[in-house]
Amino acid sequence: MDMEQLFETARKAAEASYSPYSHFKVGAALLCEDGSIFTGTNVENRSFGLTICAERSAVVAAVSAGKRRFVALAIATPDSIDPVGPCGACRQVLSEFMDKDAPVRCGGSNQERLDTTIGALVPFDSLHDLAQK
C-alpha cells in the first residue's frame, strides 16, 4: 500500500470521530509489518485529559490484536486546511513501536501533504535507542 492510499484510509477513519468539543476530526491509519492496517479516530471527553487521539487509538487497536511492529502511519485532519502532525504524547507512543525511518504522512482538507518520519518527529529518542540494545 502506498502512502496516499494509507492517507485515504485515515481520512475515512476521521469520519467516525467523536469530537463534540473541539469540532476537530482526526483519523489515523497504521500499517503493520505484516501488511494489516489498523485505524483510529479521536474520542473526546468533557475532561480533556481523558481524550484519546486518533494515533494512539490506532496503536491500541493494533496492539490489542497482537501487533507490535508498525511500518507507516497516515494522519488525516479534514477540519484543517493544512496538515497537522501528532501531539507529543502520540509521538512518544508511536516511537515505542516504529523505527526511526518509518514514514509518516499528514494531510488536511487540501491536497498538501507533509511527509516525514518518526525519527524527525522524535529526534533525540534516547529511550528508543536503549530499547533496541
N, CA, C and O of each residue as an XYZ file, in Angstrom:
532
protein
N       0.846     -1.185      0.000
C       0.000      0.000      0.000
C       0.886      1.240      0.000
O       1.844      1.331      0.767
N       0.555      2.193     -0.867
C       1.354      3.415     -0.885
C       0.820      4.399      0.158
O      -0.255      4.205      0.725
N       1.590      5.448      0.391
C       1.256      6.388      1.465
C      -0.043      7.150      1.186
O      -0.755      7.497      2.128
N      -0.365      7.416     -0.074
C      -1.610      8.139     -0.354
C      -2.818      7.243     -0.088
O      -3.848      7.727      0.383
N      -2.713      5.959     -0.377
C      -3.795      5.030     -0.044
C      -3.961      4.935      1.471
O      -5.081      4.898      1.979
N      -2.842      4.895      2.183
C      -2.908      4.854      3.645
C      -3.546      6.134      4.172
O      -4.331      6.096      5.120
N      -3.209      7.270      3.558
C      -3.816      8.536      3.960
C      -5.330      8.524      3.721
O      -6.087      9.010      4.562
N      -5.774      7.985      2.605
C      -7.217      7.917      2.329
C      -7.930      7.044      3.365
O      -9.070      7.321      3.736
N      -7.264      6.007      3.823
C      -7.820      5.162      4.889
C      -7.957      5.978      6.175
O      -8.955      5.861      6.887
N      -6.953      6.800      6.468
C      -7.015      7.670      7.649
C      -8.133      8.701      7.516
O      -8.834      8.996      8.483
N      -8.293      9.246      6.312
C      -9.346     10.242      6.078
C     -10.726      9.632      6.329
O     -11.596     10.275      6.915
N     -10.917      8.406      5.890
C     -12.195      7.726      6.133
C     -12.393      7.458      7.625
O     -13.513      7.549      8.128
N     -11.320      7.130      8.327
C     -11.416      6.881      9.773
C     -11.840      8.139     10.517
O     -12.533      8.056     11.531
N     -11.434      9.298     10.025
C     -11.794     10.566     10.681
C     -13.301     10.787     10.715
O     -13.805     11.498     11.584
N     -14.014     10.190      9.785
C     -15.466     10.357      9.743
C     -16.153      9.821     10.997
O     -17.261     10.245     11.325
N     -15.500      8.886     11.701
C     -16.082      8.302     12.912
C     -15.719      9.090     14.173
O     -16.096      8.697     15.277
N     -15.002     10.183     14.018
C     -14.544     10.977     15.162
C     -15.675     11.352     16.105
O     -16.783     11.677     15.677
N     -15.376     11.301     17.394
C     -16.283     11.828     18.415
C     -15.602     13.072     18.961
O     -14.791     12.991     19.884
N     -15.934     14.219     18.390
C     -15.260     15.473     18.759
C     -16.261     16.606     18.962
O     -16.205     17.616     18.261
N     -17.190     16.441     19.932
C     -18.223     17.462     20.135
C     -17.707     18.748     20.776
O     -18.422     19.750     20.787
N     -16.507     18.746     21.300
C     -15.980     19.929     21.996
C     -15.059     20.740     21.100
O     -15.203     21.959     21.008
N     -14.124     20.085     20.443
C     -13.193     20.801     19.570
C     -13.725     20.938     18.141
O     -13.315     21.834     17.405
N     -14.639     20.044     17.755
C     -15.133     20.001     16.375
C     -13.961     19.846     15.401
O     -13.946     20.443     14.324
N     -12.986     19.035     15.802
C     -11.761     18.823     15.029
C     -11.552     17.325     14.868
O     -11.028     16.659     15.760
N     -11.964     16.812     13.731
C     -11.863     15.375     13.456
C     -10.429     15.003     13.089
O      -9.730     15.742     12.396
N     -10.012     13.826     13.579
C      -8.700     13.285     13.218
C      -8.863     11.798     12.966
O      -9.563     11.104     13.703
N      -8.216     11.320     11.927
C      -8.195      9.895     11.632
C      -6.765      9.447     11.444
O      -5.931     10.204     10.947
N      -6.477      8.227     11.836
C      -5.133      7.665     11.672
C      -5.240      6.276     11.075
O      -6.181      5.535     11.358
N      -4.270      5.934     10.250
C      -4.166      4.589      9.679
C      -2.738      4.114      9.891
O      -1.781      4.778      9.493
N      -2.614      2.975     10.514
C      -1.321      2.420     10.912
C      -1.081      1.138     10.130
O      -1.861      0.190     10.222
N      -0.002      1.112      9.362
C       0.354     -0.068      8.579
C       1.295     -0.937      9.398
O       2.355     -0.485      9.832
N       0.902     -2.177      9.602
C       1.702     -3.116     10.379
C       2.703     -3.841      9.477
O       2.553     -3.891      8.257
N       3.708     -4.389     10.110
C       4.766     -5.104      9.397
C       4.212     -6.222      8.507
O       4.772     -6.505      7.447
N       3.121     -6.853      8.931
C       2.542     -7.961      8.164
C       1.571     -7.496      7.080
O       0.953     -8.328      6.416
N       1.424     -6.178      6.887
C       0.546     -5.643      5.855
C      -0.852     -5.300      6.328
O      -1.620     -4.688      5.586
N      -1.195     -5.680      7.545
C      -2.512     -5.327      8.069
C      -2.540     -3.839      8.428
O      -1.507     -3.225      8.696
N      -3.736     -3.286      8.424
C      -3.921     -1.864      8.718
C      -4.927     -1.719      9.847
O      -5.974     -2.368      9.859
N      -4.590     -0.858     10.791
C      -5.498     -0.534     11.890
C      -5.754      0.963     11.847
O      -4.847      1.764     11.622
N      -7.012      1.316     12.069
C      -7.372      2.725     12.062
C      -7.785      3.165     13.459
O      -8.111      2.357     14.328
N      -7.756      4.466     13.633
C      -8.208      5.054     14.887
C      -8.743      6.443     14.622
O      -8.450      7.053     13.594
N      -9.521      6.928     15.553
C     -10.037      8.286     15.470
C      -9.988      8.911     16.858
O      -9.890      8.211     17.866
N     -10.059     10.222     16.895
C     -10.041     10.877     18.197
C     -11.392     10.717     18.894
O     -12.449     10.782     18.267
N     -11.324     10.508     20.193
C     -12.520     10.352     21.032
C     -12.367     11.323     22.192
O     -11.556     11.117     23.094
N     -13.159     12.383     22.150
C     -13.048     13.421     23.166
C     -13.898     13.108     24.386
O     -14.778     12.248     24.363
N     -13.602     13.839     25.449
C     -14.339     13.740     26.691
C     -14.409     15.136     27.290
O     -13.534     15.967     27.046
N     -15.446     15.393     28.070
C     -15.572     16.705     28.733
C     -14.314     17.043     29.521
O     -13.911     18.205     29.587
N     -13.706     16.050     30.108
C     -12.418     16.238     30.770
C     -11.340     16.004     29.715
O     -10.998     14.861     29.413
N     -10.812     17.080     29.162
C      -9.913     16.950     28.009
C      -8.746     16.008     28.254
O      -8.241     15.410     27.304
N      -8.310     15.858     29.474
C      -7.213     14.939     29.776
C      -7.563     13.486     29.493
O      -6.670     12.654     29.338
N      -8.840     13.177     29.424
C      -9.273     11.806     29.144
C      -9.514     11.569     27.659
O      -9.886     10.464     27.265
N      -9.311     12.572     26.845
C      -9.456     12.434     25.397
C      -8.344     11.530     24.871
O      -7.215     11.571     25.361
N      -8.674     10.709     23.863
C      -7.651      9.890     23.217
C      -7.521     10.341     21.766
O      -8.515     10.555     21.072
N      -6.304     10.478     21.337
C      -6.017     10.905     19.971
C      -6.189      9.742     19.000
O      -6.160      8.577     19.394
N      -6.365     10.074     17.736
C      -6.546      9.062     16.693
C      -5.331      8.142     16.586
O      -5.479      6.935     16.395
N      -4.143      8.706     16.709
C      -2.928      7.915     16.554
C      -2.819      6.863     17.654
O      -2.528      5.699     17.377
N      -3.051      7.268     18.897
C      -2.990      6.300     20.000
C      -4.149      5.320     19.928
O      -4.002      4.165     20.328
N      -5.296      5.757     19.426
C      -6.428      4.862     19.239
C      -6.051      3.733     18.267
O      -6.378      2.571     18.507
N      -5.370      4.076     17.184
C      -4.932      3.066     16.210
C      -3.891      2.130     16.817
O      -3.940      0.919     16.602
N      -2.959      2.689     17.568
C      -1.933      1.861     18.216
C      -2.582      0.874     19.188
O      -2.232     -0.306     19.200
N      -3.516      1.350     19.992
C      -4.185      0.482     20.965
C      -4.942     -0.637     20.254
O      -4.915     -1.783     20.704
N      -5.612     -0.319     19.158
C      -6.338     -1.353     18.403
C      -5.371     -2.398     17.862
O      -5.637     -3.597     17.942
N      -4.250     -1.944     17.312
C      -3.270     -2.878     16.745
C      -2.633     -3.748     17.827
O      -2.528     -4.963     17.662
N      -2.215     -3.145     18.911
C      -1.583     -3.906     19.994
C      -2.591     -4.883     20.594
O      -2.227     -6.004     20.950
N      -3.845     -4.472     20.707
C      -4.884     -5.362     21.229
C      -5.080     -6.586     20.340
O      -5.530     -7.632     20.807
N      -4.742     -6.451     19.056
C      -4.848     -7.569     18.111
C      -3.534     -8.350     18.015
O      -3.400     -9.248     17.184
N      -2.570     -8.002     18.867
C      -1.314     -8.741     18.903
C      -0.212     -8.198     18.018
O       0.843     -8.823     17.907
N      -0.419     -7.065     17.390
C       0.600     -6.466     16.516
C       1.563     -5.631     17.356
O       1.166     -4.989     18.328
N       2.830     -5.653     16.963
C       3.836     -4.908     17.712
C       4.785     -4.091     16.837
O       5.510     -3.236     17.345
N       4.788     -4.344     15.536
C       5.716     -3.662     14.625
C       4.908     -2.917     13.573
O       4.142     -3.519     12.820
N       5.088     -1.596     13.529
C       4.369     -0.748     12.598
C       5.368     -0.094     11.651
O       6.430      0.362     12.076
N       5.026     -0.051     10.371
C       5.989      0.417      9.378
C       5.625      1.751      8.726
O       6.472      2.363      8.077
N       4.391      2.210      8.885
C       3.994      3.502      8.315
C       2.734      3.997      9.008
O       1.959      3.220      9.565
N       2.552      5.314      8.957
C       1.404      5.959      9.594
C       0.914      7.091      8.714
O       1.710      7.824      8.126
N      -0.403      7.230      8.626
C      -1.004      8.390      7.968
C      -1.993      9.029      8.933
O      -2.705      8.340      9.664
N      -2.024     10.356      8.923
C      -2.900     11.124      9.807
C      -3.678     12.125      8.961
O      -3.093     12.922      8.228
N      -4.993     12.074      9.069
C      -5.856     12.995      8.319
C      -6.579     13.926      9.281
O      -7.160     13.492     10.276
N      -6.531     15.204      8.966
C      -7.227     16.221      9.758
C      -8.111     17.038      8.807
O      -7.736     18.138      8.399
N      -9.288     16.497      8.455
C     -10.125     17.149      7.453
C     -10.704     18.494      7.869
O     -11.192     19.235      7.016
N     -10.666     18.827      9.146
C     -11.176     20.120      9.601
C     -10.102     21.205      9.586
O     -10.347     22.340      9.995
N      -8.917     20.845      9.111
C      -7.824     21.793      8.972
C      -7.429     21.851      7.505
O      -7.366     20.819      6.837
N      -7.166     23.032      7.006
C      -6.692     23.137      5.627
C      -5.303     22.517      5.528
O      -5.012     21.765      4.598
N      -4.459     22.839      6.485
C      -3.066     22.383      6.463
C      -2.888     21.066      7.203
O      -3.688     20.726      8.073
N      -1.840     20.327      6.858
C      -1.522     19.108      7.599
C      -1.210     19.421      9.064
O      -0.647     20.467      9.385
N      -1.586     18.494      9.937
C      -1.306     18.623     11.368
C      -0.611     17.340     11.818
O      -1.100     16.237     11.571
N       0.521     17.496     12.474
C       1.268     16.341     12.962
C       0.754     15.864     14.306
O      -0.089     16.517     14.921
N       1.257     14.730     14.761
C       0.811     14.171     16.044
C       1.290     14.996     17.231
O       2.318     15.671     17.165
N       0.524     14.928     18.318
C       0.915     15.621     19.552
C       2.120     14.913     20.180
O       2.532     13.847     19.722
N       2.663     15.500     21.203
C       3.837     14.928     21.864
C       3.594     13.555     22.462
O       4.446     12.673     22.356
N       2.438     13.362     23.092
C       2.136     12.060     23.689
C       2.067     10.985     22.607
O       2.580      9.882     22.793
N       1.437     11.302     21.486
C       1.345     10.330     20.390
C       2.719     10.039     19.795
O       3.027      8.892     19.472
N       3.534     11.065     19.653
C       4.886     10.853     19.123
C       5.652      9.869     20.006
O       6.345      8.981     19.508
N       5.522     10.034     21.296
C       6.225      9.144     22.221
C       5.714      7.709     22.094
O       6.510      6.772     22.045
N       4.405      7.534     22.040
C       3.828      6.191     21.912
C       4.229      5.568     20.576
O       4.619      4.401     20.529
N       4.138      6.329     19.505
C       4.498      5.803     18.190
C       5.956      5.367     18.134
O       6.280      4.355     17.514
N       6.835      6.129     18.781
C       8.263      5.791     18.748
C       8.558      4.481     19.473
O       9.612      3.880     19.267
N       7.644      4.043     20.309
C       7.795      2.764     21.009
C       7.708      1.584     20.031
O       8.322      0.542     20.259
N       6.952      1.750     18.956
C       6.635      0.638     18.059
C       7.145      0.808     16.631
O       6.989     -0.097     15.811
N       7.752      1.956     16.321
C       8.160      2.224     14.938
C       9.629      2.589     14.870
O      10.158      3.263     15.754
N      10.287      2.136     13.805
C      11.678      2.509     13.577
C      11.764      3.987     13.223
O      10.789      4.590     12.773
N      12.935      4.555     13.433
C      13.130      5.979     13.174
C      12.858      6.375     11.727
O      12.433      7.499     11.461
N      13.099      5.465     10.796
C      12.908      5.795      9.387
C      11.502      5.480      8.876
O      11.246      5.605      7.678
N      10.589      5.076      9.756
C       9.211      4.775      9.357
C       8.537      6.040      8.831
O       8.576      7.078      9.492
N       7.922      5.968      7.655
C       7.300      7.161      7.077
C       5.987      7.537      7.759
O       5.222      6.684      8.208
N       5.759      8.835      7.818
C       4.524      9.406      8.357
C       4.021     10.427      7.347
O       4.773     11.304      6.922
N       2.752     10.319      6.961
C       2.132     11.304      6.069
C       0.990     11.966      6.817
O       0.136     11.292      7.393
N       0.982     13.302      6.801
C      -0.085     14.088      7.413
C      -0.732     14.928      6.324
O      -0.061     15.407      5.410
N      -2.053     15.100      6.431
C      -2.735     15.931      5.455
C      -4.019     16.501      6.005
O      -4.703     15.880      6.819
N      -4.332     17.694      5.544
C      -5.578     18.360      5.920
C      -6.599     18.233      4.803
O      -6.639     17.227      4.095
N      -7.420     19.255      4.653
C      -8.504     19.190      3.677
C      -8.064     19.565      2.268
O      -8.784     19.284      1.310
N      -6.907     20.188      2.119
C      -6.427     20.497      0.770
C      -5.534     19.352      0.288
O      -5.454     18.310      0.939
N      -4.886     19.538     -0.813
C      -4.051     18.470     -1.377
C      -2.628     18.456     -0.820
O      -1.841     17.575     -1.166
N      -2.291     19.414      0.032
C      -0.942     19.464      0.596
C      -0.733     18.301      1.558
O      -1.600     17.990      2.374
N       0.421     17.670      1.450
C       0.781     16.580      2.339
C       2.129     16.897      2.983
O       3.015     17.474      2.354
N       2.262     16.514      4.225
C       3.531     16.630      4.931
C       4.060     15.220      5.106
O       3.453     14.410      5.806
N       5.180     14.921      4.480
C       5.810     13.613      4.614
C       7.040     13.751      5.493
O       7.905     14.592      5.251
N       7.103     12.912      6.516
C       8.200     12.950      7.464
C       8.459     11.531      7.962
O       7.975     10.566      7.371
N       9.208     11.406      9.027
C       9.499     10.110      9.639
C       9.315     10.207     11.148
O       9.262     11.298     11.715
N       9.221      9.059     11.777
C       9.158      9.037     13.241
C      10.415      9.677     13.829
O      10.334     10.424     14.804
N      11.561      9.389     13.247
C      12.814      9.972     13.737
C      12.831     11.481     13.681
O      13.403     12.126     14.560
N      12.212     12.057     12.660
C      12.142     13.518     12.562
C      11.167     14.080     13.587
O      11.356     15.192     14.080
N      10.123     13.319     13.910
C       9.143     13.768     14.900
C       9.660     13.629     16.328
O       9.284     14.403     17.209
N      10.521     12.640     16.551
C      11.117     12.410     17.876
C      12.627     12.299     17.661
O      13.174     11.196     17.673
N      13.310     13.442     17.464
C      14.705     13.403     17.006
C      15.737     12.913     18.014
O      16.771     12.383     17.608
N      15.502     13.064     19.274
C      16.500     12.658     20.262
C      15.899     11.625     21.202
O      15.823     11.835     22.413
N      15.476     10.513     20.630
C      14.751      9.473     21.360
C      15.730      8.478     21.972
O      15.848      7.348     21.498
N      16.425      8.892     23.014
C      17.436      8.027     23.636
C      16.813      6.795     24.256
O      17.459      5.748     24.288
N      15.591      6.869     24.749
C      14.951      5.694     25.325
C      14.683      4.644     24.258
O      14.809      3.449     24.525
N      14.317      5.070     23.055
C      14.117      4.128     21.947
C      15.440      3.418     21.648
O      15.468      2.206     21.433
N      16.532      4.181     21.636
C      17.841      3.592     21.380
C      18.188      2.555     22.439
O      18.748      1.507     22.117
N      17.866      2.828     23.684
C      18.158      1.868     24.760
C      17.346      0.582     24.603
O      17.847     -0.507     24.885
N      16.110      0.700     24.161
C      15.252     -0.477     24.000
C      15.746     -1.393     22.887
O      15.445     -2.587     22.894
N      16.496     -0.855     21.933
C      16.977     -1.632     20.808
C      18.238     -2.433     21.139
O      18.674     -3.259     20.337
N      18.824     -2.195     22.310
C      20.079     -2.885     22.679
C      19.821     -4.154     23.417
O      20.763     -4.850     23.797
